Amino acid sequence: MQSLLRQSHRLSCCLPAAQIHTTAVQCTFWEREKKSGYKTQLPEPSKKQLIIDGLRDLKKEIKLWRQEVKEQLESDPILVFRPGETDIVFDFKAPDVLDKWTVTTDADHGEGRSSATLELSASGAGLFHGEVNSQHTKDGIIKRTGYANIRTKRVRKSFKREATYDWTQYNMLVMKVRGDGRSYLINLHTEGYFDLMWNDIYHYVLFTRGGPHWQIAKIPFSKFFLSSKGRVQDRQSAIQLNCVTHFGFSVAAKKGMDGPFGLEIDYVGLEYDPSHREEFAYEMYKTPKYIVAT
């Protein structure tokens, strides 16, 4: 019984403040939705409009399905596996690249005053910029705020099937960026099937130099650490590179770092480095089974 109570207490404490008013059973044992209460209510289209949109998208989905079949038949893993070469995954010079990203701030949910935008810069790269503000809503619930975030939309196959990125052939994340001297958080989402894994994110810090020069950041996947809802987990494990659902960057107004920010991104790619042998950079603590995380 004690083990069950401890696990229940951990699950309930991880819920955001907006969810406190829900029933005790819901807070303790399960979550209603992946957004944990942060869900924008959108008007539902009519059935007629759904049919029209479905017929319009059918041609696109069939074309995408044909492309998937063709790639599956023509793919050669020997040709894909090229040590030392960078394969670009997110290229901001590609057409309609901004449609694949989502921008969020604390102001979107009425909790803060931060603002952010993702657009193309004068050099043709992606520019994530805005202002982070640590002043929060005085409602007696929100304690800390001041963040901005961008992330890719969920990768999908044809006919709206959810999929994941498969990066198992690589061990390095490579980025060409130009920052303002701030530190940004790189986020690799590995959203799972069950509600306990909906918010699993692997992080690592991107340190930018500032100034006019571009920098190439090469980060091993073994350096990324696991967190859930902003809490670093005691039970760490290496990231499963075939389960990545989203990729993104975050910036926060911590330790008096309120003010404008700007991160210019040329591309994000992957690389296999044969000289890197590390599997996971962090200690694997052995904790009692009833402790999920702290």
Stockholm file with secondary structure:
# STOCKHOLM 1.0

chainA/1-294         MQSLLRQSHRLSCCLPAAQIHTTAVQCTFWEREKKSGYKTQLPEPSKKQLIIDGLRDLKKEIKLWRQEVKEQLESDPILVFRPGETDIVFDFKAPDVLDKWTVTTDADHGEGRSSATLELSASGAGLFHGEVNSQHTKDGIIKRTGYANIRTKRVRKSFKREATYDWTQYNMLVMKVRGDGRSYLINLHTEGYFDLMWNDIYHYVLFTRGGPHWQIAKIPFSKFFLSSKGRVQDRQSAIQLNCVTHFGFSVAAKKGMDGPFGLEIDYVGLEYDPSHREEFAYEMYKTPKYIVAT
#=GR chainA/1-294 SS CHHHHHHHHHHHHTSCGGGTTSCHHHHHHCCSCTTTTCCCCCCCCCHHHHHHHHHHHHHHHHHHHHHHHHHHHHCCHHHHCCTTCEEEEEETTSTTGGGGEEEEEGGGGTSBCCEEEEEECTTSSEEEEEEECCCBCCSSSCCCCCEEEEEECCCBCGGGCBCCBCCTTCCEEEEEEECCSCEEEEEEECCCSSGGGTTEEEEEEEECCCSSCCEEEEEEGGGCEEEETTEECSSCCCCCTTCBCEEEEEEECCTTCCEEEEEEEEEEEEECCTTCCCSCCSCCCCCCTTCCCC
#=GC SS_cons         CHHHHHHHHHHHHTSCGGGTTSCHHHHHHCCSCTTTTCCCCCCCCCHHHHHHHHHHHHHHHHHHHHHHHHHHHHCCHHHHCCTTCEEEEEETTSTTGGGGEEEEEGGGGTSBCCEEEEEECTTSSEEEEEEECCCBCCSSSCCCCCEEEEEECCCBCGGGCBCCBCCTTCCEEEEEEECCSCEEEEEEECCCSSGGGTTEEEEEEEECCCSSCCEEEEEEGGGCEEEETTEECSSCCCCCTTCBCEEEEEEECCTTCCEEEEEEEEEEEEECCTTCCCSCCSCCCCCCTTCCCC
//
